[in-house]
Amino acid sequence: MSPNHATTSPSKRRINSTLRRFLDSESSSGLLLMAIAFLAIITANSPLADAYFSALHAYIGPLSLQHWINDALMAVFFLMVGLEIKREMTDGQLSSWTRRLLPGVAAAGGMLVPALIYVAFNHAYPKAIHGWAIPSATDIAFALGVLSLLGPRVPTSLKVFLAALAIIDDLGAVIIIALFYTNGLSLLDLAGSAIVVAVLFALNKRGVNSLIPYLLLGAILWLLVFRSGIHATIAGVLLALTIPTKLTPGNPEASPSISPLHRLEGALHVPVAFLIVPIFGFANAGVSFTGVTPAVLIEPLSLGVAGGLVLGKLIGVFGAVFFMVRSGFSDLPAAASWGQVFGVALLCGIGFTMSLFIGLLAFDDPALQDRVKFGILAGSLVAGVTGYVVLRIANRRKPSSAHALW
């Protein structure tokens, strides 16, 4: 046994193991998501197109199939996102301000600059300006999926940095959705939601470790948030914030070593990564090219989305890292070169899941939604291919004796 292994605490090994599983599962689901998106586009432009679009708009009870996917299934996705954010903030790679600094500043730059580029293209079009947040989100599964294709060419520290950046990016996207994509608030339902959240926090404070009451109240919370005018998926994040991260000593409901948050996260990871997100991708990536000309890609809406993803993410993320390192506030991820950081900044321009989701919230007009999809697909393709090429030819930095956070 090596000295390093011998001195590593069980909790540290557990965190590293959790992170490794997270990176592996996200990389695999990213590759699956690529195939699903391609399949959706083929289906939408095949003889099955009418059946595809008719099925999505068919009503099941009070909602169409597409709304059940986007409002209900994606609430589980947002629950997973919330659990990941809370875990990383409490005992993971974002558990201290020192660890949060570099990916946090990079994520902020990677959200601000794409939004500014989008606005620059669409400032003269009041109807389009509502989509300013579309290119601000990075798809962690897609980006890590591309990284996984490069194998050992990319140091693990850079994968951890990208995962941390994308998790903070997801938090920013959740806040944006809650603040800017909310319509027709119902104060009564908001009050009911607040009461349910208070009860959930009370369960946490009392040390209730069973997940059943949290999930039952979570279902009620989803219904109230859905009725309130705030997008229903926010209920998933609110529920995640109330799930305990530690076991209560002496509680008969407690698992011997796994907290409720880790239990729920472990149970959700596979179905979310390999079922829910692919279903969402298949339902929303399908765009018909019938009657579409190359001019569509140079329309302000499409160009703003694509330009924000490719140029905005590159300038925002790489510029923020360059500033932080050159100013002495942080170090580069261990063993990573500037060329590799440049490549990862390009990969941050892959904005599939969250970008599609925000685009659907921003516009009700199917024609505008299609323009958004064109921009997302084009921008993500350019960002993914160029990022892959840059990372493939970039050389790793030789290890140094300097202290590294990543």
N, C-alpha and C positions, 0 to 999 in steps of 0.2 A: 504493500500500500504506500502510495506516495505521501510525502509530508503534507502537501496541500490538501489531499483528500482526507488525511487523518485529522486535520484541524478544521475542516469544514463542518459547520453545525448542521444538524438534521433539518432545521427550518430553512437554512440557506440552500441545502441540496433540494428540498421540496420546491422552493421558489424557482431554482434553476430548472428542475424537472418540468414544472408547470409551464415555464416559459418555452422550453424546448418543444413540448407537446403543442403549445399554442402556435409556435412558428411552423412546425411541421404540418399541422392541420390547416392553417391558413394558406400555406403554400399549395397544398393539395387541392383545397377547395377553389383556389384561384385558377388553377389549371382546368378544373371542371367548369368553372364559371366562363372561362374563355370558350370552351366547346359549346356550352349552353347558349351563350350570346350568338355565336355563329349559327347554331341550329335555329334560333328564333328568327334571325334575319332570313335564312333560307326558307323557313316555313311561311313567313310573311310575304315572300315573293314567289311562291309556288302555287300549284292548283289547290293546295290546302288553305290558302290565305283566307278565303271567306269563312271557312269553318273555324279557323284560328281566331279571327276577330269577333265572330258571332259568339263563340264560347266565352270569350273574355267579357262581353257585354251582356251575357245572359244573367238574369236575376235569380239569386238563390235567397228567398226570403226578402228582407228589406234592402239588400245590397247586391250589386253585380258581382260576378266572380272576381273581376279585377279589383274591386273595392275590398272584398274579403281578403284578398292577397295583400293589398297595399295597406289596409287599415288594421287587420287582425293578425295575419301571419307576421307582418313586419313589426308588430308590437313585440313579438317574441324575439325578433332580431335585435330590437332596441333594448330589450331586457338584457340580452347577452352583451351588447355594447356597454350598457351601464354596469354590469357585473365586472367586465374587463377593466373599465375605468376605475371602479372602486378598488378592485384587487391591486392594480398597479399602483394606485395612490397610497394604499395602506401597507402592503408588504412586497411590492414588486419593484420594477425598474423606475417607477416614478414616486418612490416612497420618501424621497428627500428633495429639498429645493435644489440641491446641487445636481441631482440626476435629472430634474425636470427642466433645468435651465436651457440647455442646448436644444433638445427636441421641442420644448415649449416655444422658444423664440422662433425656431425654424417653422413650426406649425403656424404661428401667428403671421409670419411673413408670407407663408404659403397660402394663407386665406385672404390676406389683405390685397396683395398685388394682383391675383387673378380677378378679384372683384373690381378693382380699379380698371383693369384692362377691358373687362366686359362692359363697364359703364362707359369707357372711352369710345367703344364701338357703337353703343346703343343709347347714348345720352339724348339723341334727337328723336328717339322713338319711345314715347311715354308708355306704350303698351308692353314693350319689351324690357323696360328697365326693372320690372318686378323680378326678373330672373337673375339679378346681380350675384346671388350666392351660389348659382349652379356650378361654376368652375372652381369653387373654393374647397371642395371635398376630395380627399384621396381615397381610393378603394384599396384598403389594406390587403384584401385577399388577392386581387389582381397583381398588385405591386410585388408582394412576397412570392406569388406564383412565378413571375418573371425572374425574380432573384434566385428561386430554387433551380431554374434551368442552368444557372451559372455554376452551381456546385461550390467547390472550395475556392473558386476564383474570388469570391466575395467573403471577407472576414465576418464571423458571427457578430462581432460588435456592430457592424453596419446594419445587419438585419435587425438587431435589437433596437438600434437607433431609429430605423424606419418604422418598426412596430410601435415604438413609443410615440414618435411623431404622429403617426396615423391615429393612435388612440386619442391623443390630445385634439387632433383634427376632428375626430368624431364628436368629441365633447363640444367643440365649437359649433359643429353642424347642428347638434341637438339644441343648443342655446339659440342659434339663428332660427331654426324651425319654430321653436316656442315663442320667440319674440316677434318675428316678422312674417310668419306664414300662418297666422291665426285670424279667423273671421267670425263675426257674429257671436260674441261671447255671451253665454248664459250664466249669470251670476249665481243662480240657484245650484246649477250643476257644478260650478267651480267651488262653491261652498261645500257641497257634498264630497267633492274630490279632496278638499283640504281636510275634512273630517276623517276620511278613510286613510289618508297619508298620516295623520296624527295617530290614529289607532295602530297603524303599521309600525311607526316609530316607538309607540308604547310597548308593543310586543317585543321589539328589539331591546328596549331598556330593561324589560322584565326578564330577559334572557331566554325567551322562547326559541328553541332550536329546531322545532318541527317546521318543515316547509309548507305543510298543508294549510294552516291559517293564512300565511303570507300569500299563497297562490290563490286561495278563495277570495280574499280581500282584493288581490290584484285584478281578478276578473271583474269585480264590482267597480274598481277604480277605472279600468279600461272603458266600461260602459259610460261612466259619468264623464270622463275626459272626452270621449267620443261625442257626447251630447253637449259638452260645454263650448265647443267651437275651437278648442285647442286640438291639434292633430292627435288622434288616439294613440299613436305610437309613443308619445311622450309618457304615457302611463307606464310603459315598460321600463323607462329610465327611472321614473319616480319609485317604482317598486324595487328596482335594483338597489337604490340608495338605502333602503330600509332593511335589506337582508343582512343578518349579522356576519361579521368577518371573524369572530372569535367564538369559541365554545364557552358556555357558562359552567364553571366547575360544580360538580355535584348534581347537575341537571340530568335526570334519568333519560331525557330525550337525546342527550349528546352522543354523537359518534365518538369513538375513542380518539380520533386524530384529525377529523376533517370537519371544518366549519360549515355552517349552512350555505354560505356564499360559494365555497369551493365545491360543495356537493351539487348545488344547482348549476353552477357553471360547467362542471364536468358532465352533468346529464344533458345540458343543452348544446354543448359545443358541436357534436357530430350532427344532430338533426338540423341545427341552424346553418352550419357550414355546407352540409351536403344535401339538404332538402329545401329549407326555407329560402335561402338566398338564391339557389338555382331556379326555384319556382318563380321567385320575383324577377330574376333576370330573363327567364323565358317569356313571362307575361308582359314585360315592359321593354325589352330590347328589340322586339320585332317591329320593324319599320318598313313600309312598302316603298319601293323605288319607282313605282309606276308613275310616269309623267314627270319624274324628277330629272332636272338637268344639272350640269356642273355649276350653274349659276347659283344654285341653292347653297352651296358650300361657301360662297363669298357674300351671302347676305349678312347684314350686321349681326343678327341673332346667332346664326351658326358660327360665324367668324369670331364673335365675342366669346362664345363658349369654348371653341377649339383654341383660340389664342390665349384665353385665360388659363386653360389647362396646360398647354405646352410652354408658352413663354412666361405666364404669370407664376406658375409653380416653380419653374427653373429659377427665375429671378428672385422670387420671394424666399424660397428655401435655401438655395445656394448663397444668395446675398446675405441672409441672416447668419448662416454658419460662418461665412467668410468674416463678417463683422465680429462675431463672438470670439472666434479664434485669434484673429489679428489684434483684437483689442485686449486679449489676455483674460477674457472672462471664462473661457472654456478651452478644452482640448478637442482635437479631432477624435472620432471613434478609434479605438486601439487598432493599429496595423492598417488603417484605411488611408488611402492617398486622396489628394485633392481631386484627381480624375475620377475616383470612385464616388466621392461625394457629389461631384457633378452629375454622374450617371444616376445616382439615387434621386437627386433633385429632379431629374427628368422623369423617372418612374413615378414620382409623386403626382405627375400630370395624368396618371391613369385614374379617371374619376367616375367609374361606372355606377356602382350601387347607390351611393349617397347622392351623386349628381343627378341621376335619373329620378330619384325620389324627390329631390328639391324641385326639379323641373316639372314634375307632375303636380306639385303643390302650387308652383308659381303660375301655371297656365292651365286654363280649362279648354282652350281652343285646341283641337286635335292637330291642326296645321302648325301651330306654334310648338306643340309638343314634339311633332316630327322634326322640326328645325332644331330643337334642342337635342334630340336623339342623334341627328346627323352630326352636330357639333361635338357631342360627347364621344361618339364612335370614332370620328375622324381624329379628334384631339388625343384620345386615349391610345389609338393605334400609333400615331406619330410618336407620342411620348414613350410608349412601351418599346417600340422598335429602336428608336434612337438611344433610349436609356440602356437597352440590352447591348447594343453595339458598343457604346462608350464603356460600359462595365466589362465587356469582353476583352477590349484592347487596353484598358487601364491597368497599370501595374500597382501591386500592393506596396504600401509603405513598409520599409524594414522596421522591425520592432525596435523600440528605443527604451531607455531606462526611465523615461519620464512617466509620471503617474497618469493613468488613463481611467476615465470614468466609465467607459463603455467596453 
